């Protein structure tokens, strides 16, 4: 079955980002600062889908003391969602059971899709220079409608929700400040999904605070389609690119990078959870633009295991290179 999945936040969300800890002057007391990213990681969406498929199929036991798969249902769970977590360093295509392909997450407002994209259409590129570019403006703060090319800034879509407090029994360094987000004006997150399972709509949790989202499921044969007006290569998702010295693989690039990590340990219902993170790697952020990319860069982007969960998705009209 092929679906369009939308996720409407029912409360402020906190998607994994960098946590910064610092000491205030010469005081012993520190402050813990956490700020949400705008989009969920593709691996987080994969994990959410695995959990929801197991829940809807009845193999996931959910009680006050935790969630687990009974021994008698383990093989059914493996058949449904596979037995491994996504590994970005894996060179072979991983098996996630009935989940065949997960598309890149984007934004929707009613029936209009929006993607994050560097505002490269506002400038002309000649001889290594963006003509008309004002360095005082954030060229990366740009979302584009696929229906009518309407452009919006982050603050027109995302509303910051700040929370400060003191961790109970936290002792030293227990102050924290958290910045979460809500979506404005009926915006929702969306992605396309190919899965051998009759998925139903429902309430799911996502993010560091296990925030609730209304997941709505609609059958669809569509996919995320976008063509850059200037035939530049545009990332529609975050991308794991391993070629060295990216400047040697394109004429010009406007990029941003974010870190990527996943939790490697299993969650226990009766034991203390001591999570270990995977090796940190840097991804080129969705919306990045590469002008006249090399064939080696294109081949490097075509990472089938990453693309299976919605990473390394891009648009590029090679015929006009």
C-alpha positions as a Markdown table, in Angstrom:
| # | Residue | x | y | z |
|---|---|---|---|---|
| 1 | Unk | 0.0 | 0.0 | 0.0 |
| 2 | Unk | 1.2 | 3.5 | -0.8 |
| 3 | Unk | 0.1 | 6.3 | 1.6 |
| 4 | Unk | 0.4 | 10.0 | 2.3 |
| 5 | Unk | 1.0 | 10.3 | 6.0 |
| 6 | Unk | 0.4 | 13.6 | 7.8 |
| 7 | Unk | 1.4 | 14.4 | 11.4 |
| 8 | Unk | -0.4 | 17.2 | 13.2 |
| 9 | Unk | 1.3 | 18.3 | 16.5 |
| 10 | Unk | -1.2 | 18.1 | 19.4 |
| 11 | Unk | 1.3 | 19.7 | 21.8 |
| 12 | Unk | 4.8 | 21.4 | 21.6 |
| 13 | Unk | 7.4 | 19.1 | 20.1 |
| 14 | Unk | 11.1 | 18.7 | 20.8 |
| 15 | Unk | 13.1 | 17.0 | 18.0 |
| 16 | Unk | 16.7 | 15.9 | 18.6 |
| 17 | Unk | 19.3 | 18.5 | 18.4 |
| 18 | Unk | 22.5 | 19.6 | 20.1 |
| 19 | Unk | 22.4 | 20.0 | 23.9 |
| 20 | Unk | 24.6 | 22.8 | 25.3 |
| 21 | Unk | 25.8 | 22.9 | 28.9 |
| 22 | Unk | 27.6 | 25.9 | 30.4 |
| 23 | Unk | 28.6 | 27.5 | 33.6 |
| 24 | Unk | 27.2 | 30.9 | 34.5 |
| 25 | Unk | 30.2 | 33.1 | 35.4 |
| 26 | Unk | 32.1 | 31.8 | 38.4 |
| 27 | Unk | 29.0 | 30.2 | 39.9 |
| 28 | Unk | 28.9 | 26.4 | 40.5 |
| 29 | Unk | 25.4 | 26.3 | 39.1 |
| 30 | Unk | 25.1 | 25.7 | 35.3 |
| 31 | Unk | 22.3 | 26.0 | 32.8 |
| 32 | Unk | 21.1 | 23.3 | 30.5 |
| 33 | Unk | 19.9 | 24.6 | 27.1 |
| 34 | Unk | 17.9 | 22.5 | 24.7 |
| 35 | Unk | 16.4 | 23.7 | 21.4 |
| 36 | Unk | 14.3 | 21.6 | 19.1 |
| 37 | Unk | 15.1 | 21.1 | 15.4 |
| 38 | Unk | 12.4 | 22.0 | 13.0 |
| 39 | Unk | 12.0 | 18.6 | 11.5 |
| 40 | Unk | 12.0 | 15.0 | 12.9 |
| 41 | Unk | 14.9 | 12.8 | 11.8 |
| 42 | Unk | 14.0 | 10.2 | 9.2 |
| 43 | Unk | 15.2 | 7.5 | 11.6 |
| 44 | Unk | 12.8 | 8.8 | 14.2 |
| 45 | Unk | 9.9 | 8.5 | 11.7 |
| 46 | Unk | 11.1 | 5.0 | 11.0 |
| 47 | Unk | 11.0 | 4.1 | 14.7 |
| 48 | Unk | 7.6 | 5.6 | 15.1 |
| 49 | Unk | 6.2 | 3.6 | 12.2 |
| 50 | Unk | 7.7 | 0.4 | 13.5 |
| 51 | Unk | 6.1 | 0.9 | 16.9 |
| 52 | Unk | 2.7 | 1.9 | 15.4 |
| 53 | Unk | 2.7 | -1.1 | 13.0 |
| 54 | Unk | 3.5 | -3.5 | 16.0 |
| 55 | Unk | 0.8 | -1.8 | 18.1 |
| 56 | Unk | -1.9 | -1.9 | 15.4 |
| 57 | Unk | -1.0 | -5.6 | 14.6 |
| 58 | Unk | -1.3 | -6.5 | 18.3 |
| 59 | Unk | 2.3 | -7.8 | 18.8 |
| 60 | Unk | 3.4 | -4.9 | 21.1 |
| 61 | Unk | 2.2 | -5.1 | 24.7 |
| 62 | Unk | 1.7 | -1.7 | 26.2 |
| 63 | Unk | 1.2 | -1.4 | 30.0 |
| 64 | Unk | 2.2 | 1.0 | 32.8 |
| 65 | Unk | 5.5 | -0.6 | 33.4 |
| 66 | Unk | 6.6 | -0.5 | 29.8 |
| 67 | Unk | 6.2 | -1.8 | 26.3 |
| 68 | Unk | 7.5 | -5.1 | 25.0 |
| 69 | Unk | 7.0 | -7.9 | 22.6 |
| 70 | Unk | 6.0 | -11.2 | 24.2 |
| 71 | Unk | 8.2 | -14.3 | 23.4 |
| 72 | Unk | 5.4 | -15.9 | 21.5 |
| 73 | Unk | 5.1 | -12.9 | 19.1 |
| 74 | Unk | 8.8 | -12.2 | 18.4 |
| 75 | Unk | 8.9 | -13.9 | 15.0 |
| 76 | Unk | 5.7 | -12.0 | 13.9 |
| 77 | Unk | 7.3 | -8.7 | 15.1 |
| 78 | Unk | 10.5 | -9.5 | 13.1 |
| 79 | Unk | 8.4 | -10.3 | 10.0 |
| 80 | Unk | 6.6 | -7.0 | 10.5 |
| 81 | Unk | 9.4 | -4.5 | 11.1 |
| 82 | Unk | 12.7 | -6.4 | 10.9 |
| 83 | Unk | 15.2 | -7.1 | 13.6 |
| 84 | Unk | 17.7 | -4.2 | 13.2 |
| 85 | Unk | 17.9 | -0.5 | 13.7 |
| 86 | Unk | 18.8 | 1.8 | 10.9 |
| 87 | Unk | 22.6 | 2.2 | 10.6 |
| 88 | Unk | 23.7 | 5.1 | 8.4 |
| 89 | Unk | 27.2 | 3.4 | 8.0 |
| 90 | Unk | 25.7 | 0.2 | 6.6 |
| 91 | Unk | 26.5 | -0.4 | 3.0 |
| 92 | Unk | 23.9 | -3.1 | 2.4 |
| 93 | Unk | 20.2 | -2.4 | 2.2 |
| 94 | Unk | 18.7 | -3.1 | 5.6 |
| 95 | Unk | 15.4 | -5.1 | 6.1 |
| 96 | Unk | 12.6 | -3.3 | 7.9 |
| 97 | Unk | 10.0 | -5.9 | 7.3 |
| 98 | Unk | 6.8 | -4.6 | 5.7 |
| 99 | Unk | 8.2 | -1.0 | 5.4 |
| 100 | Unk | 9.5 | -0.8 | 1.8 |
| 101 | Unk | 10.2 | 2.9 | 1.4 |
| 102 | Unk | 9.9 | 6.0 | 3.6 |
| 103 | Unk | 9.8 | 9.3 | 1.8 |
| 104 | Unk | 11.4 | 12.6 | 2.9 |
| 105 | Unk | 9.4 | 14.6 | 5.4 |
| 106 | Unk | 8.1 | 18.0 | 4.3 |
| 107 | Unk | 5.4 | 20.5 | 5.3 |
| 108 | Unk | 1.8 | 20.7 | 4.1 |
| 109 | Unk | -0.9 | 23.4 | 4.5 |
| 110 | Unk | -4.2 | 21.9 | 3.4 |
| 111 | Unk | -3.3 | 20.5 | -0.1 |
| 112 | Unk | -0.2 | 22.6 | -0.7 |
| 113 | Unk | 3.3 | 21.1 | 0.0 |
| 114 | Unk | 6.2 | 23.2 | 1.2 |
| 115 | Unk | 9.9 | 22.3 | 1.1 |
| 116 | Unk | 12.8 | 23.9 | 2.8 |
| 117 | Unk | 15.2 | 25.3 | 0.1 |
| 118 | Unk | 18.0 | 27.8 | -0.1 |
| 119 | Unk | 16.6 | 31.0 | -1.7 |
| 120 | Unk | 18.9 | 30.5 | -4.7 |
| 121 | Unk | 16.1 | 31.5 | -7.2 |
| 122 | Unk | 16.3 | 35.1 | -6.0 |
| 123 | Unk | 19.9 | 35.5 | -7.3 |
| 124 | Unk | 21.9 | 34.7 | -10.4 |
| 125 | Unk | 25.1 | 32.8 | -10.3 |
| 126 | Unk | 28.0 | 33.9 | -12.5 |
| 127 | Unk | 31.7 | 33.3 | -12.2 |
| 128 | Unk | 31.6 | 32.1 | -8.6 |
| 129 | Unk | 29.4 | 35.0 | -7.3 |
| 130 | Unk | 25.7 | 35.2 | -6.4 |
| 131 | Unk | 24.6 | 38.5 | -7.9 |
| 132 | Unk | 22.1 | 40.4 | -5.9 |
| 133 | Unk | 22.8 | 38.5 | -2.7 |
| 134 | Unk | 22.6 | 40.4 | 0.6 |
| 135 | Unk | 24.7 | 38.7 | 3.3 |
| 136 | Unk | 22.6 | 40.3 | 6.0 |
| 137 | Unk | 19.7 | 38.1 | 5.0 |
| 138 | Unk | 19.5 | 34.4 | 5.9 |
| 139 | Unk | 19.5 | 32.7 | 2.5 |
| 140 | Unk | 18.7 | 29.4 | 4.2 |
| 141 | Unk | 15.5 | 30.7 | 6.0 |
| 142 | Unk | 13.2 | 29.9 | 3.1 |
| 143 | Unk | 10.3 | 27.5 | 2.5 |
| 144 | Unk | 8.8 | 27.2 | -1.0 |
| 145 | Unk | 5.3 | 26.2 | -2.0 |
| 146 | Unk | 5.2 | 23.5 | -4.7 |
| 147 | Unk | 1.8 | 24.8 | -5.9 |
| 148 | Unk | 2.5 | 28.5 | -6.5 |
| 149 | Unk | 6.1 | 29.2 | -5.5 |
| 150 | Unk | 5.0 | 31.2 | -2.5 |
| 151 | Unk | 7.9 | 31.7 | 0.0 |
| 152 | Unk | 7.7 | 31.8 | 3.7 |
| 153 | Unk | 10.1 | 32.3 | 6.6 |
| 154 | Unk | 10.5 | 30.0 | 9.5 |
| 155 | Unk | 8.6 | 32.2 | 11.9 |
| 156 | Unk | 5.6 | 32.2 | 9.6 |
| 157 | Unk | 5.3 | 28.4 | 10.1 |
| 158 | Unk | 6.9 | 27.5 | 13.4 |
| 159 | Unk | 6.0 | 29.0 | 16.8 |
| 160 | Unk | 8.6 | 28.9 | 19.5 |
| 161 | Unk | 7.5 | 27.6 | 22.9 |
| 162 | Unk | 10.0 | 28.3 | 25.7 |
| 163 | Unk | 10.0 | 26.6 | 29.1 |
| 164 | Unk | 12.4 | 27.2 | 32.0 |
| 165 | Unk | 12.6 | 25.4 | 35.3 |
| 166 | Unk | 14.5 | 23.5 | 37.9 |
| 167 | Unk | 14.9 | 19.7 | 37.8 |
| 168 | Unk | 13.5 | 18.2 | 40.9 |
| 169 | Unk | 16.2 | 16.9 | 43.2 |
| 170 | Unk | 18.7 | 17.9 | 40.5 |
| 171 | Unk | 21.3 | 19.4 | 42.7 |
| 172 | Unk | 24.0 | 21.4 | 41.0 |
| 173 | Unk | 23.6 | 22.3 | 37.3 |
| 174 | Unk | 19.9 | 21.6 | 37.5 |
| 175 | Unk | 18.5 | 24.7 | 35.8 |
| 176 | Unk | 17.3 | 24.2 | 32.3 |
| 177 | Unk | 15.8 | 26.2 | 29.4 |
| 178 | Unk | 13.9 | 24.3 | 26.7 |
| 179 | Unk | 12.7 | 25.7 | 23.3 |
| 180 | Unk | 10.1 | 23.6 | 21.6 |
| 181 | Unk | 7.9 | 24.3 | 18.6 |
| 182 | Unk | 4.3 | 24.2 | 17.4 |
| 183 | Unk | 3.1 | 24.6 | 13.8 |
| 184 | Unk | 1.0 | 27.6 | 12.8 |
| 185 | Unk | -1.9 | 28.0 | 10.5 |
| 186 | Unk | -2.9 | 24.4 | 9.9 |
| 187 | Unk | 0.6 | 23.3 | 8.8 |
| 188 | Unk | 1.4 | 19.6 | 9.3 |
| 189 | Unk | 4.4 | 17.4 | 8.7 |
| 190 | Unk | 4.0 | 15.0 | 5.8 |
| 191 | Unk | 5.7 | 12.1 | 4.0 |
| 192 | Unk | 4.9 | 9.4 | 1.5 |
| 193 | Unk | 5.1 | 5.7 | 2.6 |
| 194 | Unk | 5.2 | 2.4 | 0.8 |
| 195 | Unk | 4.3 | -0.4 | 3.2 |
| 196 | Unk | 2.9 | -3.9 | 3.0 |
| 197 | Unk | 0.4 | -3.2 | 5.8 |
| 198 | Unk | -3.0 | -1.6 | 6.1 |
| 199 | Unk | -2.0 | 1.3 | 8.3 |
| 200 | Unk | -4.7 | 3.1 | 10.2 |
| 201 | Unk | -4.9 | 6.7 | 11.4 |
| 202 | Unk | -4.3 | 7.3 | 15.1 |
| 203 | Unk | -2.4 | 9.2 | 17.8 |
| 204 | Unk | 1.4 | 8.6 | 17.9 |
| 205 | Unk | 4.3 | 10.0 | 19.9 |
| 206 | Unk | 7.5 | 11.5 | 18.5 |
| 207 | Unk | 10.5 | 13.5 | 19.8 |
| 208 | Unk | 12.4 | 13.8 | 23.0 |
| 209 | Unk | 9.3 | 14.6 | 25.1 |
| 210 | Unk | 7.2 | 11.9 | 23.4 |
| 211 | Unk | 4.9 | 14.6 | 22.1 |
| 212 | Unk | 1.6 | 13.5 | 20.7 |
| 213 | Unk | 0.7 | 13.8 | 17.0 |
| 214 | Unk | -2.4 | 13.1 | 15.1 |
| 215 | Unk | -1.3 | 10.7 | 12.3 |
| 216 | Unk | -3.7 | 10.7 | 9.4 |
| 217 | Unk | -3.3 | 8.0 | 6.7 |
| 218 | Unk | -4.5 | 8.5 | 3.1 |
| 219 | Unk | -3.9 | 6.2 | 0.2 |
| 220 | Unk | -1.8 | 8.0 | -2.5 |
| 221 | Unk | 0.2 | 7.1 | -5.5 |
| 222 | Unk | 1.9 | 10.5 | -5.5 |
| 223 | Unk | 5.5 | 11.4 | -4.5 |
| 224 | Unk | 7.4 | 14.5 | -3.6 |
| 225 | Unk | 8.2 | 16.2 | -6.9 |
| 226 | Unk | 10.2 | 19.4 | -7.3 |
| 227 | Unk | 12.4 | 20.9 | -10.1 |
| 228 | Unk | 14.8 | 23.7 | -9.5 |
| 229 | Unk | 14.2 | 26.5 | -11.9 |
| 230 | Unk | 17.9 | 26.9 | -12.5 |
| 231 | Unk | 18.5 | 23.1 | -12.8 |
| 232 | Unk | 20.6 | 23.0 | -9.6 |
| 233 | Unk | 20.8 | 19.9 | -7.5 |
| 234 | Unk | 18.5 | 20.5 | -4.5 |
| 235 | Unk | 18.4 | 18.2 | -1.4 |
| 236 | Unk | 14.8 | 17.4 | -0.5 |
| 237 | Unk | 16.0 | 15.6 | 2.6 |
| 238 | Unk | 19.1 | 15.6 | 4.8 |
| 239 | Unk | 21.9 | 13.7 | 3.1 |
| 240 | Unk | 24.9 | 11.6 | 4.1 |
| 241 | Unk | 27.7 | 12.6 | 1.6 |
| 242 | Unk | 31.1 | 11.1 | 2.1 |
| 243 | Unk | 33.1 | 12.6 | -0.9 |
| 244 | Unk | 36.0 | 14.7 | 0.4 |
| 245 | Unk | 36.3 | 18.4 | -0.4 |
| 246 | Unk | 32.8 | 19.1 | -1.7 |
| 247 | Unk | 34.1 | 22.2 | -3.5 |
| 248 | Unk | 35.9 | 19.9 | -6.0 |
| 249 | Unk | 32.7 | 18.2 | -6.9 |
| 250 | Unk | 30.5 | 21.2 | -8.0 |
| 251 | Unk | 31.0 | 24.7 | -9.3 |
| 252 | Unk | 29.3 | 26.3 | -6.3 |
| 253 | Unk | 27.3 | 25.1 | -3.3 |
| 254 | Unk | 25.1 | 26.7 | -0.6 |
| 255 | Unk | 24.8 | 24.3 | 2.2 |
| 256 | Unk | 24.2 | 23.8 | 5.9 |
| 257 | Unk | 25.2 | 20.8 | 8.0 |
| 258 | Unk | 23.5 | 19.1 | 11.0 |
| 259 | Unk | 24.7 | 16.2 | 13.2 |
| 260 | Unk | 23.1 | 12.8 | 13.1 |
| 261 | Unk | 23.1 | 10.1 | 15.8 |
| 262 | Unk | 20.7 | 7.3 | 16.8 |
| 263 | Unk | 20.2 | 5.3 | 20.1 |
| 264 | Unk | 21.7 | 1.8 | 19.8 |
| 265 | Unk | 20.4 | 0.1 | 23.0 |
| 266 | Unk | 17.1 | -1.6 | 23.5 |
| 267 | Unk | 14.6 | -0.1 | 25.9 |
| 268 | Unk | 13.8 | -2.2 | 29.1 |
| 269 | Unk | 10.6 | -2.2 | 31.0 |
| 270 | Unk | 12.1 | -3.5 | 34.3 |
| 271 | Unk | 15.8 | -2.4 | 34.1 |
| 272 | Unk | 17.4 | 1.0 | 34.1 |
| 273 | Unk | 17.7 | 2.4 | 30.6 |
| 274 | Unk | 21.4 | 3.3 | 29.9 |
| 275 | Unk | 21.3 | 4.4 | 26.3 |
| 276 | Unk | 24.4 | 4.5 | 24.1 |
| 277 | Unk | 24.5 | 6.7 | 21.0 |
| 278 | Unk | 25.9 | 5.7 | 17.6 |
| 279 | Unk | 28.9 | 7.4 | 16.1 |
| 280 | Unk | 28.1 | 11.0 | 15.2 |
| 281 | Unk | 28.2 | 11.9 | 11.5 |
| 282 | Unk | 27.4 | 15.2 | 9.8 |
| 283 | Unk | 24.6 | 15.4 | 7.2 |
| 284 | Unk | 24.0 | 18.1 | 4.6 |
| 285 | Unk | 20.7 | 19.7 | 5.5 |
| 286 | Unk | 17.6 | 19.5 | 3.4 |
| 287 | Unk | 17.3 | 22.6 | 1.1 |
| 288 | Unk | 21.1 | 22.7 | 0.3 |
| 289 | Unk | 21.9 | 23.5 | -3.3 |
| 290 | Unk | 24.8 | 22.2 | -5.5 |
| 291 | Unk | 25.5 | 23.8 | -8.9 |
| 292 | Unk | 26.8 | 21.6 | -11.6 |
| 293 | Unk | 27.5 | 18.6 | -9.4 |
| 294 | Unk | 30.1 | 16.0 | -10.5 |
| 295 | Unk | 29.1 | 12.4 | -11.4 |
| 296 | Unk | 31.0 | 11.2 | -8.4 |
| 297 | Unk | 28.9 | 13.4 | -6.1 |
| 298 | Unk | 25.7 | 12.0 | -7.7 |
| 299 | Unk | 26.8 | 8.4 | -7.3 |
| 300 | Unk | 27.7 | 9.2 | -3.7 |
| 301 | Unk | 24.2 | 10.6 | -3.1 |
| 302 | Unk | 22.6 | 7.5 | -4.5 |
| 303 | Unk | 22.9 | 5.5 | -1.3 |
| 304 | Unk | 20.2 | 2.9 | -1.5 |
| 305 | Unk | 20.1 | 2.2 | 2.3 |
| 306 | Unk | 19.8 | 5.9 | 3.2 |
| 307 | Unk | 17.2 | 6.5 | 0.5 |
| 308 | Unk | 15.1 | 3.6 | 1.8 |
| 309 | Unk | 14.3 | 5.6 | 4.9 |
| 310 | Unk | 14.1 | 9.1 | 3.2 |
| 311 | Unk | 17.7 | 10.3 | 3.5 |
| 312 | Unk | 19.7 | 11.4 | 0.4 |
| 313 | Unk | 16.6 | 12.4 | -1.5 |
| 314 | Unk | 17.3 | 15.0 | -4.1 |
| 315 | Unk | 16.1 | 16.5 | -7.4 |
| 316 | Unk | 18.3 | 17.2 | -10.3 |
| 317 | Unk | 17.6 | 17.5 | -14.0 |
| 318 | Unk | 20.7 | 15.8 | -15.4 |
| 319 | Unk | 19.5 | 16.3 | -19.0 |
| 320 | Unk | 20.1 | 20.0 | -18.6 |
| 321 | Unk | 23.5 | 19.7 | -16.9 |
